[in-house]
Amino acid sequence: MSAKNVVLISASPKVNEKSVSDMLTAMAEGQMGADNFHITHVNVRKSITQKHTGSDFEAMLKADALVIAFPLYFFCLPGILIRFLQDYDQFYKLHQDSAAKAKVYAVINCGFPEPGINTEAARVIESFSRQTGNTFRFAVLLGGGGMLLGAKDAPFMKKPMAAITEGFHATAQDIQSEDLSPIENVVVSMKFPRKLYFFMGNRGWTSSARKNGLKKEDLYRKPYRQD
């Protein structure tokens, strides 16, 4: 069996901070043996700002599989990822005669506890796959994604982390398989009390406000409201 060309696409808009998307693509790579996969990493923000989308698009055009990891922003894709995919669509239209037929996978994390909230964003990636002549296979949907960086080693995260790893193991197996039978999305939620989760999230927003010279009440301001 020949090695598969896989492009791991991390689409967090964060600049200097660690991102969950980077962590997830690293976990996905960990399930892909060097003998069976040739891995190319694409960071969407760097691809656009450092102006090397052309080489990244070329890698995507020749890929056997695309794994697109991103956070849910306003119940959809981050704007920077939408732009990137739209630009790739134009690139594909110019070079589709030489394009490979890739399998596409979405890895989506949201700040809400309910992973199902990511479903519509997965459908956007499915639509993108059809538009660019590829086959969408399934998504790994994560709720409470903000906890992954800070709490991934906590005891209560053991089962969710194992479920994520198993989801990426299934992804690696599916990339190598010739079977195109439908596969259900992998859905992972964090086992954490809902009320405590939102309490800690609200404390995080308050802390961020103070770091930026604001008060808690400033978070509730509506400067554009027309009275």
Summary of the structure (lengths in Angstrom):
residues: 227
radius of gyration: 18.6
end to end distance: 66.4
largest distance: 66.4
contacts: 660
relative contact order: 0.14
helix: 50%
strand: 18%
